[in-house]
Amino acid sequence: MKKYSSDKNINNLVYQIIKSKGWREYRRGRHLILMAPNGRRLSVPGTPSDIRAFNNFKSDVRRLQGD
């Protein structure tokens, strides 16, 4: 499996999103960007330092999927 983030929960979530939901990935410099099927973008935290990073990322993904 490709490594998207140093956080294992974020890494697994990104892998599942790309695999099953039609999202695309691309890199802009050092940052991984996810493109939702509706065209909105979300950057992936590569080395999250916040303990709430996974929950915040998960809520961002849900917010983008809702449109």
Order of alpha helices (4+ residues) and beta strands (2+ residues): alpha-beta-beta-beta-alpha
